[in-house]
Each structure stands twice: as C-alpha cells, then as structure tokens.
Amino acid sequence: MAKYLLLKHYRGAPEAVNCVPMDQWEPEEITAHIRYMDEFAAKLRETGEFVGEQGLAPEGTFVRYDGEGRPPVTDGPFAETKDLIAGWMIIDVDSYERALELAGELSAAPGAGGKPIHEWLELRPCLAPLPTITE
C-alpha cells in the first residue's frame, strides 16, 4: 500500500471545465458538492483506502523561524499563495494507477448547475516512513 495526497486548489491549477467559483454557487449546489465528497470518502472507508481529509479556509498565515529568542515572522517576503489550497485527502492504495483512478473520480464532484467540475487535482505520493533504527 502507498499513501497519496490529493490536493484541491482554489487557484493555481489549470482551469476546470465547469469553472464557476464556489461563492457563486446556489446553496443546493454546495450541498450536492459536499454530499459527493462525503459519499466518496465513505466509499473509501469501506474499501480501507481512506486515511483522512479536510477542507481548508482560504485565509491563512505564513510563519517562519526568525532566530533564537525572537518571535516568528509572519507573512514574510513570500508570494501570496495562502488561498491556493482548498482541501486535501490522503488515500492508501495498492498502486499509482488506483490513485489516478480515484483522483479522476473525485474530479467529477458536482459544481455549478449540478454538472461535474472536472477540476484538476494535484496527486502527490507521500514519503514512506524512515525505518526505525534500534541497537
């Protein structure tokens, strides 16, 4: 089994086919989208392929260490990218091909007008844990 991260983007990915910003959707379209995501996760729980998921708010803060005894620096000299990631899901599957299949299915979540978004998802393998060294 290998873990993969599926990243949903607000911006930064190629434009989706049904590219209507969520803040312009009708309430029932948002409900249908969330229901699709919940049902997708439930299906993966049943197959043992689900690890975790979380939607993210668009606001956030970049933070970095600024030296011993100094407070962290926030919103330093960085590109304004904190509103790029909309959410994530981690899956644990038998193959890269299965990860592609599931990412394609998740991309079909409904959006405006109840039509599939065909959004681009970023699929990234998670690094395997390092072996534990015992003496």
C-alpha positions as CSV (number, residue, x, y, z in Angstrom):
1,M,0.0,0.0,0.0
2,A,1.2,3.5,-0.7
3,K,-0.3,6.8,0.5
4,Y,-1.1,9.6,-1.8
5,L,-2.2,13.2,-1.2
6,L,-5.0,14.6,-3.3
7,L,-4.9,18.4,-3.2
8,K,-7.9,20.5,-4.2
9,H,-6.9,24.0,-5.3
10,Y,-8.8,27.3,-5.2
11,R,-6.3,28.7,-7.8
12,G,-3.1,27.8,-9.3
13,A,-4.1,24.6,-11.1
14,P,-5.2,24.6,-14.8
15,E,-8.7,25.9,-15.1
16,A,-11.5,23.4,-14.5
17,V,-14.1,22.7,-17.3
18,N,-17.0,23.9,-15.1
19,C,-15.0,26.8,-13.5
20,V,-17.6,28.8,-11.6
21,P,-16.2,30.0,-8.2
22,M,-18.0,28.3,-5.3
23,D,-19.0,31.7,-3.9
24,Q,-21.3,32.0,-6.9
25,W,-23.0,28.6,-6.5
26,E,-26.5,28.2,-5.2
27,P,-26.8,26.7,-1.7
28,E,-28.2,23.4,-3.1
29,E,-25.1,23.1,-5.4
30,I,-22.8,23.5,-2.5
31,T,-24.8,20.9,-0.6
32,A,-24.6,18.5,-3.5
33,H,-20.8,19.0,-3.8
34,I,-20.3,18.3,-0.1
35,R,-22.5,15.3,-0.3
36,Y,-20.5,13.9,-3.2
37,M,-17.3,14.4,-1.2
38,D,-18.7,12.7,1.9
39,E,-20.0,9.8,-0.2
40,F,-16.6,9.4,-1.9
41,A,-14.9,9.3,1.5
42,A,-17.4,6.8,2.8
43,K,-16.8,4.5,-0.1
44,L,-13.0,4.7,0.5
45,R,-13.6,3.9,4.2
46,E,-15.4,0.8,3.2
47,T,-12.5,-0.3,0.9
48,G,-9.9,0.6,3.5
49,E,-8.3,3.2,1.2
50,F,-9.3,6.3,3.2
51,V,-6.8,7.9,5.5
52,G,-8.0,11.4,6.1
53,E,-9.4,14.6,4.6
54,Q,-10.0,18.2,5.4
55,G,-11.4,21.3,3.6
56,L,-9.4,24.4,4.3
57,A,-10.5,28.1,4.7
58,P,-8.9,30.5,2.1
59,E,-7.3,32.6,4.8
60,G,-4.0,31.6,6.4
61,T,-0.7,32.9,7.6
62,F,2.9,32.0,6.5
63,V,5.1,31.6,9.5
64,R,8.9,31.1,9.8
65,Y,11.5,30.9,12.5
66,D,13.5,34.1,12.9
67,G,16.2,33.1,15.3
68,E,16.7,32.1,18.9
69,G,14.6,34.2,21.3
70,R,12.8,36.1,18.5
71,P,9.1,35.8,17.7
72,P,8.2,34.0,14.5
73,V,8.0,36.1,11.3
74,T,4.5,36.1,9.7
75,D,3.7,36.9,6.1
76,G,7.4,37.4,5.3
77,P,8.7,38.1,1.8
78,F,6.6,35.3,0.2
79,A,4.2,35.1,-2.8
80,E,0.6,35.5,-1.8
81,T,-0.3,31.8,-2.1
82,K,-2.2,31.1,1.1
83,D,-5.5,30.9,-0.8
84,L,-4.4,28.3,-3.2
85,I,-5.2,25.0,-1.4
86,A,-8.9,24.4,-0.8
87,G,-8.6,21.0,0.8
88,W,-6.9,17.6,0.9
89,M,-7.5,13.9,1.1
90,I,-5.0,11.2,1.8
91,I,-5.6,7.8,0.4
92,D,-3.8,4.5,0.9
93,V,-3.9,2.4,-2.2
94,D,-2.2,-0.6,-3.9
95,S,-0.9,1.2,-6.9
96,Y,-0.3,4.5,-8.6
97,E,-2.9,3.5,-11.2
98,R,-5.5,3.2,-8.4
99,A,-4.6,6.6,-7.1
100,L,-5.1,8.0,-10.6
101,E,-8.5,6.3,-10.9
102,L,-9.7,7.7,-7.5
103,A,-8.4,11.2,-8.3
104,G,-10.3,11.1,-11.6
105,E,-13.4,10.1,-9.8
106,L,-13.0,12.9,-7.2
107,S,-12.5,15.4,-10.0
108,A,-16.1,14.7,-11.1
109,A,-17.6,16.3,-8.0
110,P,-20.6,18.4,-9.0
111,G,-20.4,22.2,-9.1
112,A,-22.5,24.9,-10.6
113,G,-25.6,23.7,-12.4
114,G,-25.0,20.2,-10.8
115,K,-22.5,19.4,-13.6
116,P,-19.1,17.8,-12.8
117,I,-16.4,20.3,-12.1
118,H,-13.7,18.3,-14.0
119,E,-11.3,20.1,-11.6
120,W,-7.6,19.4,-11.7
121,L,-6.4,17.7,-8.5
122,E,-2.7,17.5,-7.6
123,L,-1.8,13.9,-6.9
124,R,1.4,13.5,-4.8
125,P,2.9,10.4,-3.2
126,C,3.6,10.6,0.5
127,L,7.1,9.8,1.5
128,A,7.4,6.4,3.2
129,P,8.3,6.5,6.9
130,L,12.0,6.1,7.5
131,P,13.0,2.8,9.1
132,T,13.4,2.7,12.8
133,I,17.0,2.1,13.9
134,T,17.3,0.0,17.1
135,E,20.6,-1.1,18.7
